[in-house]
Amino acid sequence: MKTLDFLSEHIGISFQQSDSYGDWLGFEIDSVKKEENKVITSLLIRRDHVSPTGAVHGGVVSGFLDSSLGCAMVTIMDKGQMCSTVELNVKFFKPLSPGDKIIAESEVIHKGRTLCTVL
């Protein structure tokens, strides 16, 4: 499922602008477990995700994770509500190359009055 379809279905918002970045990035929302506040997303690494070093650019992985965490937030939001990332920490353990597939399981573990924690 693509991001705009996901947002429209789960929080009832239709957007006037396209999701050019999400479309370029190419991640998929594979599973939504609303009762568990969890989503599973995936990204197949492509040649245009790669830096001159031959490995995936860290911004691609960070952008993918940010999008996945945001999708998990949607599982706890009311219709019409929106959110933004205030902090994102990423640790890179090994280089990724074209053809590699990464999967993220993102889950809201704490909902406060103004901030939430998503892993």
trRosetta pair geometry for C-beta under 8 A, 3 or more apart (Angstrom, degrees):
i j d omega theta_ij theta_ji phi_ij phi_ji
1 5 5.4 -126 -173 88 92 121
1 6 5.1 111 129 -66 120 94
1 9 7.9 -55 -169 17 143 145
1 28 6.8 105 39 -169 44 74
1 29 4.3 -47 65 64 95 105
2 5 4.9 84 63 14 81 108
2 6 6.9 -148 96 -11 38 93
2 19 7.3 164 166 58 105 137
2 22 7.1 115 -170 131 85 121
2 23 7.3 18 -148 -91 124 75
2 28 7.8 -52 -78 -121 49 60
2 29 7.5 -150 -51 13 5 103
3 6 5.5 -60 -148 36 29 114
3 7 6.3 23 160 -15 67 106
3 19 5.0 -171 70 -173 125 174
3 22 4.4 -48 4 179 143 164
3 29 7.3 127 -82 -28 50 120
3 67 6.8 -78 -94 -161 128 116
3 71 7.5 -111 -121 -82 81 106
4 7 5.8 -51 -143 38 32 108
4 8 6.2 34 157 -19 64 108
4 14 8.0 57 -179 -143 100 56
4 15 5.8 -103 -132 32 109 120
4 18 7.5 -71 -49 -149 150 51
4 19 5.2 -160 -43 -12 103 124
4 22 7.7 160 -27 75 82 147
5 8 5.8 -57 -146 38 28 112
5 9 6.2 25 157 -17 64 111
6 9 6.0 -62 -148 39 25 108
6 10 6.1 -6 167 4 64 118
6 29 5.1 72 -81 16 143 165
6 32 7.6 162 -142 -68 106 137
6 71 6.3 -22 147 -130 152 105
6 74 6.9 101 146 90 102 171
7 10 6.4 -71 -134 49 24 93
7 11 5.7 -39 -168 41 66 105
7 13 5.6 -48 150 63 104 99
7 15 7.3 38 90 -25 139 114
7 74 6.7 -120 -107 -116 64 143
8 11 7.8 -65 -102 57 9 65
8 12 6.9 38 -166 -126 45 19
8 13 6.4 -109 -97 71 51 47
8 14 5.4 45 -112 -87 110 69
8 15 7.9 -109 -66 -1 97 80
10 32 7.4 -140 -81 -158 135 157
10 34 7.7 -174 -133 -95 115 120
10 74 4.9 70 110 158 142 118
10 75 7.3 -56 -167 -85 141 45
10 77 7.8 80 135 63 103 100
11 74 5.8 -107 -35 -150 116 96
11 77 5.5 -7 -101 100 124 118
11 78 7.5 80 -137 107 90 32
11 79 5.6 159 -165 -130 53 42
11 80 6.4 -159 166 -15 90 20
11 81 6.2 -108 -153 50 126 67
11 82 7.7 126 142 -77 157 57
12 79 4.3 19 24 -155 131 101
12 80 6.0 -33 78 -51 107 66
13 80 6.3 123 -68 -115 97 42
13 82 7.3 41 -48 -71 168 98
15 18 7.7 147 107 -84 117 18
15 19 7.5 80 75 -49 154 87
18 23 6.9 -15 158 -15 110 138
19 22 3.9 -15 150 39 118 119
19 23 5.7 132 96 -25 78 88
20 23 5.7 -57 -144 39 27 112
20 24 6.2 26 157 -18 65 107
21 24 5.8 -56 -147 37 29 108
21 25 6.1 30 155 -21 65 108
21 63 7.2 -120 166 -167 115 135
22 25 5.6 -51 -141 36 31 113
22 27 7.0 -76 -159 42 78 92
22 67 6.4 135 -111 -124 98 142
23 26 7.3 30 168 -73 32 53
25 43 6.9 -54 157 -126 91 125
25 60 6.9 160 -134 -148 90 77
25 63 5.8 -137 -107 120 139 125
25 64 6.3 176 179 -79 128 77
25 67 7.0 160 97 -17 161 157
26 43 6.4 106 90 -143 83 82
26 44 6.8 -69 125 52 125 81
26 46 6.7 62 32 -12 159 129
27 41 5.4 28 168 171 119 115
27 42 6.6 169 -156 85 77 35
27 43 4.3 -43 -99 -81 86 94
27 64 5.3 142 -71 -133 138 90
27 67 5.9 144 54 92 149 143
27 68 7.2 -104 167 -61 154 89
28 41 6.5 168 84 -157 47 70
28 42 5.3 -11 56 58 96 85
28 43 7.5 171 16 -78 70 47
29 32 6.7 22 162 -55 114 97
29 39 6.1 -43 -151 -175 97 125
29 40 7.9 114 -168 79 53 49
29 41 5.4 -36 -105 -101 51 89
29 71 5.8 -171 -111 -147 119 154
30 40 4.8 -56 69 102 106 95
30 41 6.2 163 7 -111 88 27
30 42 5.4 49 -36 -2 129 106
30 103 7.7 -29 15 -137 149 100
31 39 6.6 164 88 -158 60 53
31 40 4.1 23 46 39 103 110
32 38 7.9 159 -159 94 40 55
32 39 5.2 -12 -107 -109 64 88
32 71 7.7 -111 -102 163 97 108
32 75 6.8 178 -167 -88 95 108
33 36 4.1 -3 128 40 117 112
33 37 7.6 -28 98 36 82 21
33 38 4.4 -2 61 66 110 97
33 39 7.1 -171 24 -80 71 38
33 40 7.9 53 -7 -13 103 92
33 75 7.5 10 83 -125 49 149
34 37 7.3 28 -169 -77 35 37
34 75 4.8 -170 -127 -147 60 97
36 75 7.9 -33 76 167 51 155
36 107 6.8 -54 141 -129 92 110
37 72 6.4 61 159 -178 72 89
37 75 4.7 160 -134 103 50 130
37 76 5.5 20 -123 -53 110 105
37 107 5.8 87 102 -162 85 71
37 108 4.0 -84 162 46 128 101
37 109 7.9 173 100 -61 134 34
38 72 6.2 -13 -129 -127 31 102
38 75 6.9 2 15 -10 25 172
38 105 6.5 -1 -170 -178 112 85
38 106 6.7 162 -150 86 61 48
38 107 4.2 -15 -98 -98 91 88
38 108 7.7 -135 -68 16 52 68
39 68 6.6 -161 91 -165 111 73
39 71 4.5 -75 59 120 166 112
39 72 5.0 -138 18 -78 99 66
39 74 7.8 39 -42 50 139 103
39 75 6.7 -169 -41 -39 95 124
39 105 7.8 -180 90 -150 41 46
39 106 5.4 -7 58 59 84 97
40 103 6.6 -2 -173 -175 95 101
40 104 7.1 169 -151 86 49 50
40 105 5.2 -16 -102 -101 82 71
40 106 7.8 172 -87 19 32 70
41 64 7.3 -176 118 179 126 88
41 67 7.0 -170 172 106 170 96
41 68 4.2 -140 35 -108 138 101
41 71 6.3 118 -54 40 129 153
41 103 7.3 165 86 -155 44 54
41 104 5.0 -7 59 57 91 98
41 106 7.0 9 9 2 107 114
42 101 6.0 5 -175 -180 112 103
42 102 6.8 167 -152 87 62 46
42 103 4.8 -20 -100 -102 89 72
42 104 7.5 -177 -80 18 40 69
43 60 7.8 171 153 159 150 98
43 64 4.7 -64 -28 -128 155 141
43 101 7.0 167 84 -154 42 59
43 102 5.2 -7 57 57 92 92
44 99 7.6 -21 -174 -142 91 21
44 100 7.7 164 -155 89 51 39
44 101 5.0 -25 -101 -101 67 86
45 49 5.1 -120 -156 70 74 147
45 50 7.5 82 170 -61 106 85
45 56 5.2 -85 -139 -82 129 128
45 60 7.5 90 -123 132 87 145
45 96 5.2 -178 -70 145 160 115
45 97 6.5 132 106 103 143 24
45 98 5.4 -138 118 -112 92 34
45 99 6.6 -32 72 36 93 29
45 100 4.6 18 23 60 129 83
45 101 7.1 -143 2 -79 79 33
45 102 7.1 67 -43 -8 99 98
46 49 5.1 108 57 -5 67 103
46 50 7.9 -121 103 -16 47 89
46 98 5.9 22 -168 -129 21 95
47 50 5.8 -51 -165 13 41 120
47 98 4.9 13 -71 -95 58 145
49 56 5.0 -12 133 -134 106 91
49 57 6.3 -139 171 24 59 89
49 60 4.5 82 -158 -123 99 164
49 98 7.2 148 50 -89 101 75
50 53 8.0 -134 176 64 85 63
50 54 6.3 -16 -176 -159 124 25
50 55 6.6 165 -144 96 84 14
50 56 5.8 -68 -97 -94 58 42
50 57 6.8 140 -163 -24 13 80
50 97 7.3 30 -101 -143 121 53
50 98 6.1 -53 -45 -46 128 95
51 54 7.5 -41 75 17 67 23
51 55 6.3 -9 41 69 99 65
51 56 7.2 64 -3 149 86 16
51 57 4.3 117 -54 -82 97 81
53 95 7.9 -115 116 -130 119 140
54 95 7.9 43 98 167 79 144
54 97 7.0 -8 152 -115 82 98
55 95 3.5 -78 -127 -159 134 119
55 96 6.3 99 -168 53 83 47
55 97 6.4 -68 -119 -78 56 68
56 60 5.3 -101 176 63 103 135
56 61 6.2 98 121 -41 127 100
56 95 6.9 158 26 -172 77 70
56 96 4.1 -7 5 74 128 100
56 97 7.0 -135 -32 -76 86 21
56 100 7.5 -97 -35 56 130 126
57 60 4.8 100 69 -8 84 102
57 61 7.8 -164 96 1 50 81
58 61 5.8 -55 -155 39 44 108
58 62 6.0 42 150 -18 73 109
58 90 7.3 147 -175 105 99 138
58 92 6.2 -77 -115 -62 105 143
59 62 5.4 -53 -138 42 35 113
59 63 5.9 38 159 -22 67 106
60 63 5.9 -54 -145 37 25 110
60 64 6.4 27 154 -19 61 107
61 64 5.7 -55 -149 36 30 113
61 65 6.3 27 155 -16 65 107
61 90 6.5 137 115 -171 106 145
61 92 6.9 108 77 -99 161 101
61 96 7.1 134 -73 18 119 139
61 102 7.1 30 -123 43 90 174
62 65 5.8 -56 -147 39 30 108
62 66 6.2 32 154 -21 65 107
62 88 6.5 104 -163 132 96 136
62 90 5.1 -114 -98 -17 85 160
63 66 5.6 -52 -144 36 30 113
63 67 6.4 30 156 -18 63 106
64 67 5.9 -59 -152 37 28 110
64 68 6.3 27 153 -19 64 108
64 102 6.8 86 126 84 157 128
64 104 6.9 163 139 -19 98 138
65 68 5.6 -54 -145 37 33 112
65 69 6.2 32 157 -18 67 105
65 88 6.9 134 104 -165 112 120
65 90 6.0 153 42 -97 159 115
65 104 6.0 167 -112 -106 66 153
65 106 7.9 144 -160 -82 64 121
66 69 5.9 -54 -146 37 28 109
66 70 6.3 31 153 -20 62 108
66 85 5.6 -55 -149 -51 103 160
66 88 5.6 -31 -89 -107 96 154
67 70 5.6 -56 -149 36 30 114
67 71 6.5 34 152 -22 64 103
68 71 5.7 -52 -152 31 33 113
68 72 6.9 35 149 -19 63 100
68 104 4.1 15 -170 95 171 143
68 106 4.5 160 144 -29 94 138
69 72 5.6 -50 -155 30 37 113
69 73 6.8 44 146 -24 64 100
69 85 7.0 78 91 -99 127 113
69 88 7.4 -175 31 -113 156 102
69 106 5.0 -154 -93 -148 47 140
69 118 4.4 128 -157 107 96 138
70 73 5.4 -47 -155 27 38 117
70 74 7.1 48 147 -28 63 95
70 83 6.8 -177 -139 81 83 105
70 85 6.8 -75 -71 -53 100 99
71 74 5.6 -41 -160 17 40 118
71 75 7.8 49 145 -25 59 91
71 106 6.5 106 67 66 90 139
72 75 5.9 -42 -171 13 45 115
72 106 3.8 -126 -39 122 133 105
72 107 5.9 -139 -149 -91 139 14
72 108 5.3 171 146 -38 104 80
72 118 5.0 139 85 -147 133 127
73 76 6.4 -72 -166 42 45 95
73 77 6.2 45 145 -35 78 113
73 83 5.0 -97 151 53 149 153
73 108 6.3 112 -96 -78 47 120
73 116 6.3 141 -117 70 97 148
73 118 6.2 -73 -60 -64 84 145
74 77 5.5 -57 -139 27 38 117
75 108 6.5 -158 67 3 109 124
76 108 5.3 -68 -16 57 136 171
76 111 5.7 -144 165 -89 155 140
76 116 7.2 151 70 -117 146 155
77 81 4.2 -148 -176 81 106 121
77 82 7.7 68 -162 -78 153 15
77 83 6.6 -131 -85 -24 135 114
78 81 4.7 86 59 -16 75 127
83 116 7.7 -25 -147 25 151 122
85 88 5.5 10 175 -47 135 109
86 115 6.7 -63 31 -121 145 111
92 95 8.0 39 169 -81 117 46
96 100 4.5 -132 -163 72 92 152
96 102 6.6 -40 -115 -49 153 118
97 100 5.5 104 56 -16 58 114
106 118 5.8 21 -178 170 99 112
106 119 7.1 -180 -145 94 55 38
107 118 6.8 171 84 -155 32 71
107 119 5.7 -14 58 61 84 83
108 111 6.2 33 163 -60 124 94
108 116 5.7 -29 -146 173 107 129
108 117 7.3 118 -159 80 59 50
108 118 5.2 -38 -96 -98 57 85
109 117 5.3 -50 64 98 91 100
109 118 6.9 150 9 -112 79 29
109 119 5.6 27 -16 2 128 106
110 116 6.2 171 92 -157 64 59
110 117 4.1 33 44 33 106 107
111 116 4.9 -10 -110 -111 58 103
112 115 4.9 10 56 63 124 66
112 116 6.3 -164 23 -79 75 47
